[in-house]
Amino acid sequence: MENQKRPYLDISGITTQLLLSLFNVKGVLHFGVAGNANTELEVGDVVIPMFWAHIGLWSWQRYGKGPESELPLEHNGDYTRKIGYLKFSDYNNDTTAKHEGHKDNHLNSVWYQPEEVFPINTNPETRQHAFWVPVDKHYFAISKQLEGMKLEKCINATTCLPRAPKVARVDMGVSANVFVDNGAYRKFLSTKFSVTPIDMESAAVALICYQQKIPFIVIRALSDLAGGGSAISNEASNFAPLAAQNAAAVLIKLVSLLPL
């Protein structure tokens, strides 16, 4: 089991690799808190995604190039346009373009890229690409029993969440070496990738476990709505400890459900 609050992706990946190298690990249960991109869920809720992706690897396109333009080194299989891109001019605040469509922007676009992995069961090692990494199917099936768990709602007698938190299994979670506190980017991630939790560690754990063929699952409690907009003031400052407590409670319950 691993619980790291907000280190960088590389630290989480290295730590996971060391654990798998030095110990006879049968499975990894990773937990903690995360930002939220899904407005249907609230602060304090605990989510268990089916897939994780690292969204911090980009091919940044030069100005003047468009969606049809080949990316540098794309013909060698090093970069791809299959995953999708973020065009910065879609978020221009230029009122003169209101009736003309969005003006182009010198920042142009970034294209999301998969990670390279070298699975341990190929000889010689063969490079593969991985973007959406699935959690263990068995762990995920067992996690359904966690729905309906009673979670903590209040920090003290006067500071409580608007409703009782719940456990929810969701489709997607993403990680990057970026602390997301921007509403526009949150909405983009939600629309483009159907994301719920956004953190800085879990995708690294997922990629190492995927490469090493080790089952894993991630539990994340939502500490804030990334970029604000929640009805709760000072959500992360006030409720991150409560979210962490709920994540730990769900983890302990999951451990009790796993066969010895």
N, C-alpha and C positions, 0 to 999 in steps of 0.2 A: 504494500500500500504506500501511496505517496501523497503528501499534502504540502504544497508549496504555494505561498500566498500570491505573489506576483513577480516571480523571477523571469528572466528572459527565456525564450524558447530554447536556445542552445544549452542553457544550464539544465533545463528539464530533460532535454534529450540525452545529455551526457549522464545525468544522474540515473535515468532509466536504463541506459546501456550498462552502466557500472553494476546496477542491481542485478540485471539479467546475466551479466558475465561472472559475477562473484558468488551468486546464490542460485539455488535450484528453485527458481520462481515458476509456479504453475499458472499464475495469472496476475494481472495488474488491475487494481481498483484505484482510480485516480479521482480526487475530489477537491472541492474548494468553492470559491465564489466567482461570479462572472457578471459582466454587463449584460443587459437584455436588449434584444432587437425586436422582440415579438410583443406588440402592444396588447395582445389577448391574455398575456400573463403579467404577473405583478411582482413587486419586490417581495422577497421572502420565499417565493415559489422555488421548488427544487426540480431541475430538469435533467433528463437522461436522454441525450441525443443518440440517434442510430448511426450517424456518420460524423466524422470530423475532417476538416481541411485546413491547411496552412494557406492563408490568403496574403502573405507578405512577400511572395516571390512574384515579381513583375517583369515584363518587358515593356520599357517605357518608350513609346513611339515618338519619333521626332516630329516637329511641327510641319504641317503640310501633307502628312501621310493620312490615309483614311482606312476604313475597315477592310477595304479590298487590297490594301498594300501588304505585300509580304513582309513579315518581320525579319530582322537580321538573323541569319543562321537558321531560319525556319526550314529551309530545304534540307538541312542536315538532321532535322528532328530534334533540335535543341530547344526550340520555342514553338508555341502553338497559338492559334486563334480560336481553338475549339471551346475553351472555357468561358470566354467573354471578356469584356473590357469596360472600363469606366472612362467616359469622355468628360473631361473637366468643363468644357463649355456648356454642358447641360445644366451647370449650376452657376452660370454667369448671372450677375445682378445688374446687367446692362438694360435699362428700361428702353433704350432706343431700339432694341432688337425685338420689342414686344410683337410687332406685326410682321417681322421679317424672319422669324425663326431665330435660333441661337447663333450668335456670331462665334466664329472659331476662336480658340484660345491657344496661346503659345505653349501651354502645358500639354495640349493635345490629349492623348489617351494613355492609360496603362492597361496592359493585357495580363490577366491573371494566368500564372503558370503552375504546372504540377511540380512536385518534388521528384528528384531522382532517387530510386532505391535499388539496392542490390540484394535480392532475396538470398538467404543462406542455403537454399536447396538447389541451387544451380551451380554447375561446375563445367567450365569456368563461370565466374560471376557474370551475369547478364543484366545490363541496365534496364530497368523498367521505370515507368512514370506512375505516380500516384497523386491524385488530388483528393477525392472523397474516400476516406478510409473507414470501413465499417467496424463497429464494435463487435465483440463476440456475440453470436446469435444466441447461445445458451444463456449467457449472462443477461442479455437484453430480454429474453423471454421470462426469466425469473424476476426481472425488475418490474414486471407488470403487477406483481403482488405488492409492490410498494405504494401503488396508487391507493388513495384513501387513508394513508398514514396521517395521524394527527401531528402537526408541527407547531412550533412555538409562534405566537402572534405578537407578543408584547415584550418589550425590553424591561419595562417596569410598570408600575400601576398607572402611569399617566401617558406612556408612549407606546402606542400599539399600531399595528398595520390596519388598514381599512377592512380587510377580511382575513380569515384564517388562510395561511399558505397551504399549498397543495403540491403533490408530486405529479409531474407530467412527463411522459415519454414524448419526445419531439423528433423531428426529422434531422435537422442539421445544427452543428456547432462549428465555430471557426476560431482560429487563433492567429495572432501576428505579434511582432514586437512593437505594437502600437497600443496605447491606451486610448480607446475610442470614447470621446466625449463630444460627439458631433452628431446632431440630429439628422442632417442630410445624409451623412455616410451610413448612419444606422438604417435609415429608410432604404437606401440603395442596397445594403446587404440583405435586408429583409425581403425586398422585392426581387432581387437578382438570384439569391441563393436560398431563400426560405429559412433564414438563420434565426435561431433563438439565442443561445448563449454566445458571447464574444469574450474570449480571454486571451492570455499570453503564454499558455503552457501546453494545453491539452493536445494540440495537433502534433507537437514534438513527441509526446508520449505515444500517441497513436501511430506515428510513423515508425518509431523504433520497435514497437510491439508487432507491427505489420511486417517489418523486415525480419524480425526474429521469430515470427510465427508463434507469438505468445498471445493468448486471449486477454482482452482488456475491456474495461468499460469506464465511463467517465460520469461522475455525478457533480453537477454544478448548481449552486443556489444563486438566485438572481439578487444582486445587491443594489442595482440601480438600473434605470432606463437610460441606456447609452445616449448621451447628448441631451438629456433632460426632457421635460414635457410631462413627467409624472405629476400626479396630484399631491404626492408626498414631498414636502420640503426637506432639503438636506438628506436625501434618501441614502446615499452611499455612506456619508459620515455617521448617520444615526443607526442604520440598519445592517451594515456590513457584518458586525459581530453576530447579530441574530441570524443572518443568512448563513454564516459559517457554521453556527450551531446546528441549524437545520440540515445543512449538507452532511455534517458528521453523524447526525441522528439517522439519516437515510442510509449512509454507508454502514453503520453498525447493524441496522436492520437487514441490509442486503447480505452482510457477512453471515448472519444467523440463518439465512435461507440457502446458502450454498452448501452442497454436499461435502462432507469431510473426505 
